[in-house]
């Protein structure tokens, strides 16, 4: 189970980028799983890239958690990237 360690996002009028880092209590000696976040111009409006070159599969736990966090943030603050709430339907 991953725990959120750090979330950093930088915004301008219509773009954002950042990173999310996790801790893994089951692997305390390993580097923290880290996912980079970048803006894209089509839904879901962000791209995730795992720092671990072997962890690019969207089913990797760090990627799943980063996706969940970004969808949550953008659902409640779409205007931060020049979007509207209609572009982020509620589940």
C-alpha positions in Angstrom: 0.0 0.0 0.0 1.4 3.4 -1.0 1.1 6.5 1.1 1.3 10.0 -0.4 4.7 11.6 0.4 4.6 14.8 -1.7 2.5 16.4 -4.4 3.9 19.4 -6.3 2.0 21.2 -9.0 2.9 24.4 -10.8 0.2 26.2 -12.8 0.1 29.1 -15.2 -3.0 30.3 -17.0 -3.7 27.1 -18.9 -0.9 24.6 -18.2 0.5 22.7 -15.3 3.2 20.3 -14.4 4.5 18.6 -11.3 5.2 15.3 -9.6 3.7 13.1 -7.0 5.9 10.9 -4.7 4.8 8.1 -2.5 6.2 6.0 0.3 5.9 2.3 0.3 6.0 0.9 3.9 6.6 -2.6 2.5 9.9 -1.4 0.8 11.4 1.1 3.1 14.9 0.9 1.5 13.7 1.4 -2.0 13.6 4.9 -3.7 10.1 6.4 -3.4 7.8 5.7 -6.3 7.6 9.0 -8.2 5.2 9.9 -11.1 5.7 13.1 -13.2 2.7 15.0 -14.3 2.3 17.1 -17.4 -0.5 19.0 -19.1 -2.0 17.8 -22.4 -4.6 19.4 -24.6 -7.1 16.5 -24.6 -9.0 14.5 -22.0 -8.0 13.6 -19.3 -5.9 16.9 -19.6 -2.8 15.3 -18.0 -0.1 12.8 -18.8 1.6 10.7 -16.2 5.2 9.3 -16.6 6.6 7.0 -14.0 10.2 7.8 -13.1 10.8 4.0 -12.9 11.3 3.1 -16.6 9.8 -0.4 -15.8 6.7 1.2 -14.2 4.9 2.8 -17.2 2.0 0.4 -17.2 -1.1 2.3 -16.1 -1.9 -0.6 -13.7 1.2 0.1 -11.6 0.1 1.2 -8.2 1.9 4.5 -8.3 0.4 5.3 -11.7 -3.1 4.3 -10.4 -2.8 6.5 -7.4 -1.4 9.5 -9.3 -4.2 9.2 -11.8 -6.8 9.1 -9.0 -5.3 12.2 -7.3 -5.1 14.2 -10.5 -8.7 13.4 -11.5 -9.8 14.5 -8.0 -7.9 17.8 -8.1 -9.0 18.7 -11.6 -12.6 17.8 -10.9 -12.7 20.5 -8.2 -10.3 23.1 -9.7 -10.8 22.9 -13.5 -10.5 26.7 -13.9 -6.9 26.5 -12.8 -6.1 25.0 -16.2 -8.6 27.0 -18.3 -11.3 24.3 -18.2 -14.8 24.1 -16.9 -16.5 21.7 -14.5 -18.5 20.2 -17.5 -15.2 18.7 -18.8 -14.8 16.7 -15.6 -17.9 14.7 -14.9 -18.7 13.7 -11.4 -18.4 9.9 -10.8 
